[in-house]
Amino acid sequence: MILNLFKKKPVLEEDTILWMFDNFSWALKHFDANVFFKETILVVPSNALFPGRADSVHEMAEMIFERVKQYAGVTHWPCRLMDESDVENMPTPRLLLQGPVRGAQGIVPADVDDANKLVITYNPFAINDPEVMIANYAHVLAHYVGTLSAESPPDGVENWPHITELLAVFMGFGLIMANTAHTTKIRSCGSCSGPAVERTNYLSQLDTTYALAIFCNLKDIPASKVKPYLKASLWPFYKKACKDLVGREEELSRLRQINNSLPN
């Protein structure tokens, strides 16, 4: 019993960590490992990655969305961005693509009318917290990416929202997903209450931060590139996650081999 006092506490439940590795493997196999290793970046909330000014809420929402599409590798997808208050019982068209799902080699479809574009919605009050808006866009796009897999995730689709959040991390948005993995309320002004804006997470902040550490390890992104942008309260856990991954080289190597098995 006394020896148990000195037993190292696991960073996360082992089943959770293995679930992440299994789903990273699924994502690498079905959503182009070459795109992941050669094109995907760590998306951070900076003016360098999200530059520009706009004259209206919709223009700003659209500007942010186009950047998210770019970093997600889906610039070629035909999408239509709408204020969520303007969307009511609108059917979601099936996404038909020629060529790769993601990446610079994607083919832009010709002459797609609005009725056949993916409708992506935004809450205009979220413009006051761009990280929440970015995370919501990334999660929605990850959902649509996931639906294009010819094979279900390792444990099926029972935990689909959790899987698609992990897929958003895989697509480069892990830092922002971790920073916003809580309920955020935004008020329209100091004297009146506007609608609450939320990003309701399915993975916990710690789960998402560990997944971010997997992403950065696979991409050889040093901790010094993460620290300036990651929420300060998550930084100690991120360091623990990185340390934990040092002992998981076998699992990490297995993921890297998926890339090595593909043609250049």
Phi and psi in degrees as a GROMACS rama.xvg file:
@    title "Ramachandran Plot"
@    xaxis  label "Phi"
@    yaxis  label "Psi"
@TYPE xy
-63.7873  -36.369  ILE-2
-61.5591  -28.9063  LEU-3
-64.4098  -23.1474  ASN-4
-64.6381  -26.0036  LEU-5
-103.472  7.29648  PHE-6
-73.659  134.074  LYS-7
-67.8789  130.401  LYS-8
-77.9971  130.497  LYS-9
-64.6124  149.159  PRO-10
-64.0269  -47.562  VAL-11
-140.203  170.966  LEU-12
-60.1076  136.094  GLU-13
-59.1012  -38.3105  GLU-14
-60.5058  -37.318  ASP-15
-65.8925  -43.2167  THR-16
-64.7969  -44.087  ILE-17
-64.8824  -35.6841  LEU-18
-60.81  -41.1456  TRP-19
-62.9275  -46.0866  MET-20
-61.9631  -41.8682  PHE-21
-61.0206  -41.1879  ASP-22
-78.7565  -28.5909  ASN-23
-63.5863  -40.3272  PHE-24
-61.9198  -45.1842  SER-25
-59.4888  -43.9964  TRP-26
-66.0778  -42.2668  ALA-27
-63.3947  -37.0538  LEU-28
-72.971  -34.1422  LYS-29
-106.918  -13.6423  HIS-30
-126.157  34.9121  PHE-31
70.6775  94.5202  ASP-32
-61.3487  -33.6031  ALA-33
-62.1315  -41.002  ASN-34
-62.901  -41.6137  VAL-35
-60.994  -51.9932  PHE-36
-78.089  -27.4614  PHE-37
-105.328  -23.2916  LYS-38
-120.636  -31.9709  GLU-39
-70.2131  135.561  THR-40
-115.661  164.733  ILE-41
-81.0333  113.383  LEU-42
-82.5213  124.866  VAL-43
-122.018  154.643  VAL-44
-80.1572  81.4374  PRO-45
-132.682  157.71  SER-46
-65.67  -25.3478  ASN-47
-67.1021  -38.4054  ALA-48
-89.4336  -23.8957  LEU-49
-129.143  67.7195  PHE-50
-83.2595  169.574  PRO-51
106.806  160.772  GLY-52
-126.35  158.823  ARG-53
-138.883  158.478  ALA-54
-95.5686  -5.30594  ASP-55
-148.651  163.501  SER-56
-60.6983  -43.8936  VAL-57
-63.8534  -41.0971  HIS-58
-63.1036  -40.0798  GLU-59
-67.3348  -43.0512  MET-60
-60.3181  -39.2632  ALA-61
-70.0345  -39.5147  GLU-62
-62.084  -44.5559  MET-63
-65.1658  -42.5817  ILE-64
-61.7985  -41.8398  PHE-65
-63.6039  -35.3348  GLU-66
-68.0486  -41.8435  ARG-67
-61.9617  -43.8075  VAL-68
-56.8428  -44.2096  LYS-69
-60.8121  -50.0987  GLN-70
-71.5538  -25.1929  TYR-71
-77.8817  -11.5326  ALA-72
79.8581  24.952  GLY-73
-125.085  34.0713  VAL-74
-56.8991  -29.622  THR-75
-80.5676  -4.81873  HIS-76
-73.9618  134.523  TRP-77
-78.9582  111.546  PRO-78
-127.702  156.976  CYS-79
-132.164  116.773  ARG-80
-92.2548  130.477  LEU-81
-138.38  146.606  MET-82
-60.5775  130.936  ASP-83
-61.2482  -24.097  GLU-84
-73.4336  -14.818  SER-85
-94.9804  0.0755595  ASP-86
-110.432  122.957  VAL-87
-143.575  117.453  GLU-88
52.2494  39.7298  ASN-89
-90.1928  123.242  MET-90
-65.7771  147.573  PRO-91
-92.4096  117.047  THR-92
-69.2149  156.627  PRO-93
-77.8433  132.898  ARG-94
-80.059  114.934  LEU-95
-109.906  118.877  LEU-96
-125.776  147.645  LEU-97
-108.371  131.484  GLN-98
87.5429  -160.959  GLY-99
-62.7156  148.773  PRO-100
-69.2686  -41.5043  VAL-101
-130.461  158.418  ARG-102
105.917  172.754  GLY-103
-66.0577  -18.4703  ALA-104
-88.3432  3.44984  GLN-105
-61.9308  145.803  GLY-106
-102.117  125.366  ILE-107
-75.5334  120.303  VAL-108
-64.9955  146.793  PRO-109
-93.5478  140.862  ALA-110
53.4869  55.5267  ASP-111
-95.894  117.88  VAL-112
-79.5186  168.46  ASP-113
-57.9788  -34.5803  ASP-114
-64.5921  -20.5185  ALA-115
-110.968  14.3303  ASN-116
-96.8868  149.496  LYS-117
-65.7876  129.76  LEU-118
-92.064  118.283  VAL-119
-111.908  129.224  ILE-120
-108.457  159.505  THR-121
-140.831  153.357  TYR-122
-93.7864  119.395  ASN-123
-60.6554  -25.4612  PRO-124
-71.5166  -19.5525  PHE-125
-69.8424  -10.6553  ALA-126
-62.9267  -21.0196  ILE-127
-75.9065  -12.9604  ASN-128
-136.038  81.3859  ASP-129
-56.6068  -30.573  PRO-130
-62.8425  -39.475  GLU-131
-63.4798  -42.6757  VAL-132
-63.3818  -43.9083  MET-133
-60.7028  -46.5939  ILE-134
-62.5889  -41.19  ALA-135
-64.4231  -44.006  ASN-136
-59.3725  -47.0054  TYR-137
-61.2972  -40.0053  ALA-138
-67.3419  -41.2447  HIS-139
-63.9019  -45.5368  VAL-140
-64.4954  -37.6031  LEU-141
-62.2011  -37.1  ALA-142
-58.591  -48.3175  HIS-143
-68.9805  -36.6661  TYR-144
-58.8827  -46.72  VAL-145
-59.2832  -36.4647  GLY-146
-68.6232  -14.7968  THR-147
-90.2654  1.34155  LEU-148
-73.9962  139.38  SER-149
-78.3054  -8.92937  ALA-150
-134.341  137.978  GLU-151
-66.7859  156.893  SER-152
-58.9014  162.75  PRO-153
-50.6169  -41.3533  PRO-154
-102.515  20.2086  ASP-155
79.4527  -167.836  GLY-156
-103.516  12.8448  VAL-157
-58.948  -37.8303  GLU-158
-107.029  44.7014  ASN-159
-54.1554  -45.9815  TRP-160
-60.2892  -35.5942  PRO-161
-68.5183  -42.1712  HIS-162
-62.5011  -42.6759  ILE-163
-72.787  -28.6047  THR-164
-65.4539  -42.4589  GLU-165
-63.6904  -36.2575  LEU-166
-65.3478  -34.4202  LEU-167
-63.9155  -37.5383  ALA-168
-63.4013  -45.7573  VAL-169
-56.7629  -34.0272  PHE-170
-81.6097  -1.40792  MET-171
112.902  -0.0194605  GLY-172
-102.703  18.5529  PHE-173
-60.6642  -39.2779  GLY-174
-64.2184  -44.8029  LEU-175
-71.4602  -35.9433  ILE-176
-63.1525  -39.2751  MET-177
-68.2373  -44.4902  ALA-178
-60.1468  -30.7607  ASN-179
-107.722  12.031  THR-180
-77.8194  64.2961  ALA-181
-166.49  174.453  HIS-182
-85.1194  124.495  THR-183
-112.822  125.993  THR-184
-108.455  130.696  LYS-185
-121.496  132.689  ILE-186
-107.752  147.002  ARG-187
-71.1636  -27.6389  SER-188
-162.757  174.672  CYS-189
-72.9848  -23.9025  GLY-190
-105.136  -7.81  SER-191
-137.71  156.611  CYS-192
-101.493  117.344  SER-193
-91.0098  173.955  GLY-194
-59.6168  143.721  PRO-195
-73.9003  139.22  ALA-196
-111.508  129.195  VAL-197
-129.66  147.775  GLU-198
-118.065  97.0028  ARG-199
-79.841  117.957  THR-200
-89.8291  156.303  ASN-201
-107.928  -43.2159  TYR-202
-82.7202  145.971  LEU-203
-72.1784  166.447  SER-204
-57.9527  -39.6347  GLN-205
-70.247  -40.7305  LEU-206
-57.9473  -48.502  ASP-207
-65.2488  -37.0076  THR-208
-66.7765  -37.9218  THR-209
-65.7785  -42.0955  TYR-210
-61.6559  -38.1036  ALA-211
-59.763  -40.387  LEU-212
-64.4331  -37.8419  ALA-213
-61.6264  -48.0016  ILE-214
-55.4425  -50.773  PHE-215
-67.0608  -34.8095  CYS-216
-63.5043  -46.4397  ASN-217
-65.2401  -31.1871  LEU-218
-94.6552  2.32137  LYS-219
55.8736  40.8229  ASP-220
-92.7738  117.261  ILE-221
-69.0577  156.013  PRO-222
-59.6884  -28.5704  ALA-223
-63.7676  -22.1856  SER-224
-84.6817  -16.7764  LYS-225
-93.5457  -42.9249  VAL-226
-53.9696  -42.8661  LYS-227
-63.1729  -19.5729  PRO-228
-114.091  -21.9156  TYR-229
-75.7753  139.636  LEU-230
-51.8582  133.879  LYS-231
-56.6436  -35.9171  ALA-232
-67.9448  -18.8407  SER-233
-95.7013  -13.5402  LEU-234
-59.4023  -46.1057  TRP-235
-58.5534  -39.1343  PRO-236
-69.5431  -37.5306  PHE-237
-58.7185  -42.9509  TYR-238
-63.1097  -39.424  LYS-239
-64.347  -40.8367  LYS-240
-62.8314  -42.8585  ALA-241
-62.7698  -40.1562  CYS-242
-65.8531  -40.4606  LYS-243
-62.3963  -37.3907  ASP-244
-68.686  -20.7084  LEU-245
-58.7699  -33.0762  VAL-246
-89.3651  10.7778  GLY-247
-123.739  37.1836  ARG-248
-63.0309  -30.9113  GLU-249
-63.3202  -46.2231  GLU-250
-65.6563  -41.9679  GLU-251
-65.6475  -40.8434  LEU-252
-62.7287  -36.6444  SER-253
-62.7253  -38.5143  ARG-254
-68.9887  -40.0763  LEU-255
-65.4751  -31.1522  ARG-256
-66.7048  -26.6507  GLN-257
-61.5156  -40.5685  ILE-258
-66.4623  -43.9362  ASN-259
-66.3656  -22.0056  ASN-260
-83.2752  -6.77563  SER-261
-96.4447  152.242  LEU-262
-68.0066  150.566  PRO-263
